[in-house]
Amino acid sequence: MAALATRFFPKASVETIADFEAFLSVSLFCFGGLLMSVSIIVADKYMPGEWF
């Protein structure tokens, strides 16, 4: 992942790339949780029953 980041940002420092990688991993984790929540809300409209 660091090699890909250095291709996009060739003049960035090591600390900046490390911060970018940390931000990217947190944002992907949050995106996964949001996607799961939205899919449950959408599935609740089409599947009868109590989920929670």
mmCIF file as Biopython writes it, N, C-alpha, C and O atoms, coordinates in Angstrom:
data_model
#
loop_
_atom_site.group_PDB
_atom_site.id
_atom_site.type_symbol
_atom_site.label_atom_id
_atom_site.label_alt_id
_atom_site.label_comp_id
_atom_site.label_asym_id
_atom_site.label_entity_id
_atom_site.label_seq_id
_atom_site.pdbx_PDB_ins_code
_atom_site.Cartn_x
_atom_site.Cartn_y
_atom_site.Cartn_z
_atom_site.occupancy
_atom_site.B_iso_or_equiv
_atom_site.auth_seq_id
_atom_site.auth_asym_id
_atom_site.pdbx_PDB_model_num
ATOM 1   N N  . MET A ? 1  ? 0.820   -1.182  0.000  1.0 0.0 1  A 1 
ATOM 2   C CA . MET A ? 1  ? 0.000   0.000   0.000  1.0 0.0 1  A 1 
ATOM 3   C C  . MET A ? 1  ? 0.871   1.255   0.000  1.0 0.0 1  A 1 
ATOM 4   O O  . MET A ? 1  ? 0.518   2.258   -0.620 1.0 0.0 1  A 1 
ATOM 5   N N  . ALA A ? 2  ? 1.986   1.200   0.681  1.0 0.0 2  A 1 
ATOM 6   C CA . ALA A ? 2  ? 2.864   2.369   0.733  1.0 0.0 2  A 1 
ATOM 7   C C  . ALA A ? 2  ? 3.456   2.670   -0.639 1.0 0.0 2  A 1 
ATOM 8   O O  . ALA A ? 2  ? 3.646   3.834   -0.991 1.0 0.0 2  A 1 
ATOM 9   N N  . ALA A ? 3  ? 3.747   1.633   -1.411 1.0 0.0 3  A 1 
ATOM 10  C CA . ALA A ? 3  ? 4.296   1.852   -2.750 1.0 0.0 3  A 1 
ATOM 11  C C  . ALA A ? 3  ? 3.277   2.539   -3.651 1.0 0.0 3  A 1 
ATOM 12  O O  . ALA A ? 3  ? 3.633   3.386   -4.470 1.0 0.0 3  A 1 
ATOM 13  N N  . LEU A ? 4  ? 2.024   2.174   -3.497 1.0 0.0 4  A 1 
ATOM 14  C CA . LEU A ? 4  ? 0.974   2.811   -4.282 1.0 0.0 4  A 1 
ATOM 15  C C  . LEU A ? 4  ? 0.794   4.269   -3.870 1.0 0.0 4  A 1 
ATOM 16  O O  . LEU A ? 4  ? 0.589   5.142   -4.714 1.0 0.0 4  A 1 
ATOM 17  N N  . ALA A ? 5  ? 0.872   4.520   -2.580 1.0 0.0 5  A 1 
ATOM 18  C CA . ALA A ? 5  ? 0.732   5.903   -2.102 1.0 0.0 5  A 1 
ATOM 19  C C  . ALA A ? 5  ? 1.896   6.762   -2.570 1.0 0.0 5  A 1 
ATOM 20  O O  . ALA A ? 5  ? 1.707   7.934   -2.894 1.0 0.0 5  A 1 
ATOM 21  N N  . THR A ? 6  ? 3.102   6.195   -2.610 1.0 0.0 6  A 1 
ATOM 22  C CA . THR A ? 6  ? 4.244   6.991   -3.082 1.0 0.0 6  A 1 
ATOM 23  C C  . THR A ? 6  ? 4.172   7.262   -4.576 1.0 0.0 6  A 1 
ATOM 24  O O  . THR A ? 6  ? 4.736   8.246   -5.054 1.0 0.0 6  A 1 
ATOM 25  N N  . ARG A ? 7  ? 3.489   6.406   -5.316 1.0 0.0 7  A 1 
ATOM 26  C CA . ARG A ? 7  ? 3.291   6.698   -6.745 1.0 0.0 7  A 1 
ATOM 27  C C  . ARG A ? 7  ? 2.359   7.877   -6.941 1.0 0.0 7  A 1 
ATOM 28  O O  . ARG A ? 7  ? 2.583   8.715   -7.815 1.0 0.0 7  A 1 
ATOM 29  N N  . PHE A ? 8  ? 1.303   7.945   -6.121 1.0 0.0 8  A 1 
ATOM 30  C CA . PHE A ? 8  ? 0.352   9.050   -6.242 1.0 0.0 8  A 1 
ATOM 31  C C  . PHE A ? 8  ? 0.904   10.343  -5.660 1.0 0.0 8  A 1 
ATOM 32  O O  . PHE A ? 8  ? 0.623   11.428  -6.171 1.0 0.0 8  A 1 
ATOM 33  N N  . PHE A ? 9  ? 1.689   10.231  -4.592 1.0 0.0 9  A 1 
ATOM 34  C CA . PHE A ? 9  ? 2.249   11.401  -3.917 1.0 0.0 9  A 1 
ATOM 35  C C  . PHE A ? 9  ? 3.766   11.258  -3.823 1.0 0.0 9  A 1 
ATOM 36  O O  . PHE A ? 9  ? 4.277   10.926  -2.753 1.0 0.0 9  A 1 
ATOM 37  N N  . PRO A ? 10 ? 4.492   11.495  -4.895 1.0 0.0 10 A 1 
ATOM 38  C CA . PRO A ? 10 ? 5.943   11.240  -4.878 1.0 0.0 10 A 1 
ATOM 39  C C  . PRO A ? 10 ? 6.735   12.168  -3.961 1.0 0.0 10 A 1 
ATOM 40  O O  . PRO A ? 10 ? 7.823   11.796  -3.520 1.0 0.0 10 A 1 
ATOM 41  N N  . LYS A ? 11 ? 6.231   13.353  -3.664 1.0 0.0 11 A 1 
ATOM 42  C CA . LYS A ? 11 ? 6.969   14.292  -2.818 1.0 0.0 11 A 1 
ATOM 43  C C  . LYS A ? 11 ? 6.535   14.250  -1.357 1.0 0.0 11 A 1 
ATOM 44  O O  . LYS A ? 11 ? 7.021   15.041  -0.548 1.0 0.0 11 A 1 
ATOM 45  N N  . ALA A ? 12 ? 5.636   13.347  -1.012 1.0 0.0 12 A 1 
ATOM 46  C CA . ALA A ? 12 ? 5.138   13.275  0.364  1.0 0.0 12 A 1 
ATOM 47  C C  . ALA A ? 12 ? 6.161   12.614  1.272  1.0 0.0 12 A 1 
ATOM 48  O O  . ALA A ? 12 ? 6.947   11.771  0.840  1.0 0.0 12 A 1 
ATOM 49  N N  . SER A ? 13 ? 6.137   13.009  2.526  1.0 0.0 13 A 1 
ATOM 50  C CA . SER A ? 13 ? 7.068   12.424  3.504  1.0 0.0 13 A 1 
ATOM 51  C C  . SER A ? 13 ? 6.537   11.079  3.996  1.0 0.0 13 A 1 
ATOM 52  O O  . SER A ? 13 ? 5.393   10.709  3.732  1.0 0.0 13 A 1 
ATOM 53  N N  . VAL A ? 14 ? 7.383   10.370  4.708  1.0 0.0 14 A 1 
ATOM 54  C CA . VAL A ? 14 ? 7.010   9.063   5.232  1.0 0.0 14 A 1 
ATOM 55  C C  . VAL A ? 14 ? 5.880   9.202   6.249  1.0 0.0 14 A 1 
ATOM 56  O O  . VAL A ? 14 ? 4.972   8.372   6.288  1.0 0.0 14 A 1 
ATOM 57  N N  . GLU A ? 15 ? 5.934   10.245  7.069  1.0 0.0 15 A 1 
ATOM 58  C CA . GLU A ? 15 ? 4.886   10.458  8.066  1.0 0.0 15 A 1 
ATOM 59  C C  . GLU A ? 15 ? 3.539   10.745  7.414  1.0 0.0 15 A 1 
ATOM 60  O O  . GLU A ? 15 ? 2.500   10.287  7.890  1.0 0.0 15 A 1 
ATOM 61  N N  . THR A ? 16 ? 3.561   11.498  6.332  1.0 0.0 16 A 1 
ATOM 62  C CA . THR A ? 16 ? 2.324   11.814  5.632  1.0 0.0 16 A 1 
ATOM 63  C C  . THR A ? 16 ? 1.713   10.567  5.019  1.0 0.0 16 A 1 
ATOM 64  O O  . THR A ? 16 ? 0.497   10.379  5.070  1.0 0.0 16 A 1 
ATOM 65  N N  . ILE A ? 17 ? 2.536   9.727   4.449  1.0 0.0 17 A 1 
ATOM 66  C CA . ILE A ? 17 ? 2.031   8.485   3.856  1.0 0.0 17 A 1 
ATOM 67  C C  . ILE A ? 17 ? 1.508   7.553   4.942  1.0 0.0 17 A 1 
ATOM 68  O O  . ILE A ? 17 ? 0.499   6.879   4.734  1.0 0.0 17 A 1 
ATOM 69  N N  . ALA A ? 18 ? 2.167   7.499   6.093  1.0 0.0 18 A 1 
ATOM 70  C CA . ALA A ? 18 ? 1.684   6.673   7.197  1.0 0.0 18 A 1 
ATOM 71  C C  . ALA A ? 18 ? 0.341   7.185   7.702  1.0 0.0 18 A 1 
ATOM 72  O O  . ALA A ? 18 ? -0.556  6.396   7.998  1.0 0.0 18 A 1 
ATOM 73  N N  . ASP A ? 19 ? 0.201   8.509   7.803  1.0 0.0 19 A 1 
ATOM 74  C CA . ASP A ? 19 ? -1.084  9.086   8.210  1.0 0.0 19 A 1 
ATOM 75  C C  . ASP A ? 19 ? -2.172  8.792   7.191  1.0 0.0 19 A 1 
ATOM 76  O O  . ASP A ? 19 ? -3.311  8.496   7.554  1.0 0.0 19 A 1 
ATOM 77  N N  . PHE A ? 20 ? -1.823  8.873   5.927  1.0 0.0 20 A 1 
ATOM 78  C CA . PHE A ? 20 ? -2.786  8.577   4.872  1.0 0.0 20 A 1 
ATOM 79  C C  . PHE A ? 20 ? -3.236  7.123   4.923  1.0 0.0 20 A 1 
ATOM 80  O O  . PHE A ? 20 ? -4.419  6.836   4.739  1.0 0.0 20 A 1 
ATOM 81  N N  . GLU A ? 21 ? -2.309  6.206   5.172  1.0 0.0 21 A 1 
ATOM 82  C CA . GLU A ? 21 ? -2.668  4.794   5.262  1.0 0.0 21 A 1 
ATOM 83  C C  . GLU A ? 21 ? -3.557  4.521   6.468  1.0 0.0 21 A 1 
ATOM 84  O O  . GLU A ? 21 ? -4.480  3.710   6.385  1.0 0.0 21 A 1 
ATOM 85  N N  . ALA A ? 22 ? -3.290  5.186   7.585  1.0 0.0 22 A 1 
ATOM 86  C CA . ALA A ? 22 ? -4.141  5.019   8.766  1.0 0.0 22 A 1 
ATOM 87  C C  . ALA A ? 22 ? -5.541  5.562   8.494  1.0 0.0 22 A 1 
ATOM 88  O O  . ALA A ? 22 ? -6.538  4.935   8.855  1.0 0.0 22 A 1 
ATOM 89  N N  . PHE A ? 23 ? -5.611  6.723   7.859  1.0 0.0 23 A 1 
ATOM 90  C CA . PHE A ? 23 ? -6.906  7.303   7.507  1.0 0.0 23 A 1 
ATOM 91  C C  . PHE A ? 23 ? -7.660  6.392   6.545  1.0 0.0 23 A 1 
ATOM 92  O O  . PHE A ? 23 ? -8.871  6.214   6.677  1.0 0.0 23 A 1 
ATOM 93  N N  . LEU A ? 24 ? -6.959  5.823   5.590  1.0 0.0 24 A 1 
ATOM 94  C CA . LEU A ? 24 ? -7.601  4.955   4.613  1.0 0.0 24 A 1 
ATOM 95  C C  . LEU A ? 24 ? -8.152  3.688   5.260  1.0 0.0 24 A 1 
ATOM 96  O O  . LEU A ? 24 ? -9.253  3.254   4.919  1.0 0.0 24 A 1 
ATOM 97  N N  . SER A ? 25 ? -7.414  3.094   6.177  1.0 0.0 25 A 1 
ATOM 98  C CA . SER A ? 25 ? -7.899  1.877   6.824  1.0 0.0 25 A 1 
ATOM 99  C C  . SER A ? 25 ? -9.111  2.163   7.702  1.0 0.0 25 A 1 
ATOM 100 O O  . SER A ? 25 ? -10.047 1.365   7.736  1.0 0.0 25 A 1 
ATOM 101 N N  . VAL A ? 26 ? -9.109  3.286   8.412  1.0 0.0 26 A 1 
ATOM 102 C CA . VAL A ? 26 ? -10.262 3.647   9.241  1.0 0.0 26 A 1 
ATOM 103 C C  . VAL A ? 26 ? -11.471 3.959   8.371  1.0 0.0 26 A 1 
ATOM 104 O O  . VAL A ? 26 ? -12.591 3.572   8.705  1.0 0.0 26 A 1 
ATOM 105 N N  . SER A ? 27 ? -11.257 4.648   7.270  1.0 0.0 27 A 1 
ATOM 106 C CA . SER A ? 27 ? -12.382 4.988   6.403  1.0 0.0 27 A 1 
ATOM 107 C C  . SER A ? 27 ? -12.968 3.744   5.735  1.0 0.0 27 A 1 
ATOM 108 O O  . SER A ? 27 ? -14.184 3.667   5.557  1.0 0.0 27 A 1 
ATOM 109 N N  . LEU A ? 28 ? -12.145 2.782   5.366  1.0 0.0 28 A 1 
ATOM 110 C CA . LEU A ? 28 ? -12.677 1.531   4.804  1.0 0.0 28 A 1 
ATOM 111 C C  . LEU A ? 28 ? -13.460 0.745   5.841  1.0 0.0 28 A 1 
ATOM 112 O O  . LEU A ? 28 ? -14.482 0.142   5.514  1.0 0.0 28 A 1 
ATOM 113 N N  . PHE A ? 29 ? -13.000 0.741   7.087  1.0 0.0 29 A 1 
ATOM 114 C CA . PHE A ? 29 ? -13.732 0.067   8.154  1.0 0.0 29 A 1 
ATOM 115 C C  . PHE A ? 29 ? -15.093 0.725   8.373  1.0 0.0 29 A 1 
ATOM 116 O O  . PHE A ? 29 ? -16.101 0.033   8.518  1.0 0.0 29 A 1 
ATOM 117 N N  . CYS A ? 30 ? -15.126 2.051   8.396  1.0 0.0 30 A 1 
ATOM 118 C CA . CYS A ? 30 ? -16.388 2.773   8.571  1.0 0.0 30 A 1 
ATOM 119 C C  . CYS A ? 30 ? -17.321 2.553   7.384  1.0 0.0 30 A 1 
ATOM 120 O O  . CYS A ? 30 ? -18.533 2.426   7.556  1.0 0.0 30 A 1 
ATOM 121 N N  . PHE A ? 31 ? -16.759 2.509   6.190  1.0 0.0 31 A 1 
ATOM 122 C CA . PHE A ? 31 ? -17.572 2.255   5.000  1.0 0.0 31 A 1 
ATOM 123 C C  . PHE A ? 31 ? -18.216 0.874   5.066  1.0 0.0 31 A 1 
ATOM 124 O O  . PHE A ? 31 ? -19.374 0.707   4.685  1.0 0.0 31 A 1 
ATOM 125 N N  . GLY A ? 32 ? -17.467 -0.116  5.549  1.0 0.0 32 A 1 
ATOM 126 C CA . GLY A ? 32 ? -18.029 -1.461  5.689  1.0 0.0 32 A 1 
ATOM 127 C C  . GLY A ? 32 ? -19.177 -1.488  6.677  1.0 0.0 32 A 1 
ATOM 128 O O  . GLY A ? 32 ? -20.195 -2.131  6.423  1.0 0.0 32 A 1 
ATOM 129 N N  . GLY A ? 33 ? -19.032 -0.800  7.798  1.0 0.0 33 A 1 
ATOM 130 C CA . GLY A ? 33 ? -20.111 -0.735  8.777  1.0 0.0 33 A 1 
ATOM 131 C C  . GLY A ? 33 ? -21.324 -0.005  8.249  1.0 0.0 33 A 1 
ATOM 132 O O  . GLY A ? 33 ? -22.457 -0.423  8.488  1.0 0.0 33 A 1 
ATOM 133 N N  . LEU A ? 34 ? -21.099 1.084   7.534  1.0 0.0 34 A 1 
ATOM 134 C CA . LEU A ? 34 ? -22.210 1.827   6.944  1.0 0.0 34 A 1 
ATOM 135 C C  . LEU A ? 34 ? -22.929 0.993   5.889  1.0 0.0 34 A 1 
ATOM 136 O O  . LEU A ? 34 ? -24.158 0.999   5.821  1.0 0.0 34 A 1 
ATOM 137 N N  . LEU A ? 35 ? -22.173 0.283   5.077  1.0 0.0 35 A 1 
ATOM 138 C CA . LEU A ? 35 ? -22.777 -0.570  4.057  1.0 0.0 35 A 1 
ATOM 139 C C  . LEU A ? 35 ? -23.612 -1.678  4.686  1.0 0.0 35 A 1 
ATOM 140 O O  . LEU A ? 35 ? -24.695 -1.998  4.195  1.0 0.0 35 A 1 
ATOM 141 N N  . MET A ? 36 ? -23.117 -2.258  5.762  1.0 0.0 36 A 1 
ATOM 142 C CA . MET A ? 36 ? -23.866 -3.303  6.451  1.0 0.0 36 A 1 
ATOM 143 C C  . MET A ? 36 ? -25.151 -2.735  7.062  1.0 0.0 36 A 1 
ATOM 144 O O  . MET A ? 36 ? -26.205 -3.366  6.979  1.0 0.0 36 A 1 
ATOM 145 N N  . SER A ? 37 ? -25.073 -1.572  7.664  1.0 0.0 37 A 1 
ATOM 146 C CA . SER A ? 37 ? -26.256 -0.955  8.272  1.0 0.0 37 A 1 
ATOM 147 C C  . SER A ? 37 ? -27.312 -0.622  7.222  1.0 0.0 37 A 1 
ATOM 148 O O  . SER A ? 37 ? -28.499 -0.876  7.426  1.0 0.0 37 A 1 
ATOM 149 N N  . VAL A ? 38 ? -26.885 -0.063  6.120  1.0 0.0 38 A 1 
ATOM 150 C CA . VAL A ? 38 ? -27.837 0.288   5.067  1.0 0.0 38 A 1 
ATOM 151 C C  . VAL A ? 38 ? -28.453 -0.961  4.460  1.0 0.0 38 A 1 
ATOM 152 O O  . VAL A ? 38 ? -29.644 -0.970  4.148  1.0 0.0 38 A 1 
ATOM 153 N N  . SER A ? 39 ? -27.666 -2.014  4.288  1.0 0.0 39 A 1 
ATOM 154 C CA . SER A ? 39 ? -28.224 -3.241  3.712  1.0 0.0 39 A 1 
ATOM 155 C C  . SER A ? 39 ? -29.232 -3.878  4.655  1.0 0.0 39 A 1 
ATOM 156 O O  . SER A ? 39 ? -30.207 -4.470  4.192  1.0 0.0 39 A 1 
ATOM 157 N N  . ILE A ? 40 ? -29.028 -3.774  5.959  1.0 0.0 40 A 1 
ATOM 158 C CA . ILE A ? 40 ? -30.008 -4.303  6.913  1.0 0.0 40 A 1 
ATOM 159 C C  . ILE A ? 40 ? -31.287 -3.478  6.873  1.0 0.0 40 A 1 
ATOM 160 O O  . ILE A ? 40 ? -32.385 -4.029  6.943  1.0 0.0 40 A 1 
ATOM 161 N N  . ILE A ? 41 ? -31.150 -2.164  6.761  1.0 0.0 41 A 1 
ATOM 162 C CA . ILE A ? 41 ? -32.339 -1.315  6.686  1.0 0.0 41 A 1 
ATOM 163 C C  . ILE A ? 41 ? -33.131 -1.609  5.412  1.0 0.0 41 A 1 
ATOM 164 O O  . ILE A ? 41 ? -34.359 -1.673  5.445  1.0 0.0 41 A 1 
ATOM 165 N N  . VAL A ? 42 ? -32.438 -1.786  4.299  1.0 0.0 42 A 1 
ATOM 166 C CA . VAL A ? 42 ? -33.125 -2.091  3.039  1.0 0.0 42 A 1 
ATOM 167 C C  . VAL A ? 42 ? -33.748 -3.485  3.093  1.0 0.0 42 A 1 
ATOM 168 O O  . VAL A ? 42 ? -34.872 -3.676  2.631  1.0 0.0 42 A 1 
ATOM 169 N N  . ALA A ? 43 ? -33.032 -4.457  3.651  1.0 0.0 43 A 1 
ATOM 170 C CA . ALA A ? 43 ? -33.569 -5.814  3.736  1.0 0.0 43 A 1 
ATOM 171 C C  . ALA A ? 43 ? -34.767 -5.877  4.668  1.0 0.0 43 A 1 
ATOM 172 O O  . ALA A ? 43 ? -35.642 -6.723  4.485  1.0 0.0 43 A 1 
ATOM 173 N N  . ASP A ? 44 ? -34.824 -5.004  5.658  1.0 0.0 44 A 1 
ATOM 174 C CA . ASP A ? 44 ? -35.940 -4.999  6.597  1.0 0.0 44 A 1 
ATOM 175 C C  . ASP A ? 44 ? -37.245 -4.615  5.912  1.0 0.0 44 A 1 
ATOM 176 O O  . ASP A ? 44 ? -38.322 -5.018  6.351  1.0 0.0 44 A 1 
ATOM 177 N N  . LYS A ? 45 ? -37.149 -3.838  4.840  1.0 0.0 45 A 1 
ATOM 178 C CA . LYS A ? 45 ? -38.359 -3.454  4.118  1.0 0.0 45 A 1 
ATOM 179 C C  . LYS A ? 45 ? -38.963 -4.642  3.375  1.0 0.0 45 A 1 
ATOM 180 O O  . LYS A ? 45 ? -40.179 -4.700  3.189  1.0 0.0 45 A 1 
ATOM 181 N N  . TYR A ? 46 ? -38.131 -5.586  2.951  1.0 0.0 46 A 1 
ATOM 182 C CA . TYR A ? 46 ? -38.608 -6.677  2.113  1.0 0.0 46 A 1 
ATOM 183 C C  . TYR A ? 46 ? -38.738 -8.004  2.865  1.0 0.0 46 A 1 
ATOM 184 O O  . TYR A ? 46 ? -39.355 -8.931  2.340  1.0 0.0 46 A 1 
ATOM 185 N N  . MET A ? 47 ? -38.187 -8.129  4.056  1.0 0.0 47 A 1 
ATOM 186 C CA . MET A ? 47 ? -38.272 -9.357  4.832  1.0 0.0 47 A 1 
ATOM 187 C C  . MET A ? 47 ? -39.133 -9.110  6.064  1.0 0.0 47 A 1 
ATOM 188 O O  . MET A ? 47 ? -38.810 -8.254  6.887  1.0 0.0 47 A 1 
ATOM 189 N N  . PRO A ? 48 ? -40.216 -9.847  6.192  1.0 0.0 48 A 1 
ATOM 190 C CA . PRO A ? 48 ? -41.081 -9.622  7.355  1.0 0.0 48 A 1 
ATOM 191 C C  . PRO A ? 48 ? -40.439 -10.183 8.637  1.0 0.0 48 A 1 
ATOM 192 O O  . PRO A ? 48 ? -39.596 -11.080 8.597  1.0 0.0 48 A 1 
ATOM 193 N N  . GLY A ? 49 ? -40.867 -9.623  9.758  1.0 0.0 49 A 1 
ATOM 194 C CA . GLY A ? 49 ? -40.379 -10.107 11.043 1.0 0.0 49 A 1 
ATOM 195 C C  . GLY A ? 49 ? -39.622 -9.054  11.807 1.0 0.0 49 A 1 
ATOM 196 O O  . GLY A ? 49 ? -39.263 -8.001  11.279 1.0 0.0 49 A 1 
ATOM 197 N N  . GLU A ? 50 ? -39.389 -9.364  13.063 1.0 0.0 50 A 1 
ATOM 198 C CA . GLU A ? 50 ? -38.642 -8.457  13.934 1.0 0.0 50 A 1 
ATOM 199 C C  . GLU A ? 50 ? -37.178 -8.882  13.952 1.0 0.0 50 A 1 
ATOM 200 O O  . GLU A ? 50 ? -36.876 -10.040 14.239 1.0 0.0 50 A 1 
ATOM 201 N N  . TRP A ? 51 ? -36.281 -7.975  13.654 1.0 0.0 51 A 1 
ATOM 202 C CA . TRP A ? 51 ? -34.862 -8.281  13.637 1.0 0.0 51 A 1 
ATOM 203 C C  . TRP A ? 51 ? -34.217 -7.995  14.975 1.0 0.0 51 A 1 
ATOM 204 O O  . TRP A ? 51 ? -33.332 -8.725  15.421 1.0 0.0 51 A 1 
ATOM 205 N N  . PHE A ? 52 ? -34.668 -6.928  15.611 1.0 0.0 52 A 1 
ATOM 206 C CA . PHE A ? 52 ? -34.020 -6.508  16.847 1.0 0.0 52 A 1 
ATOM 207 C C  . PHE A ? 52 ? -34.992 -6.515  17.994 1.0 0.0 52 A 1 
ATOM 208 O O  . PHE A ? 52 ? -34.620 -6.187  19.121 1.0 0.0 52 A 1 
#
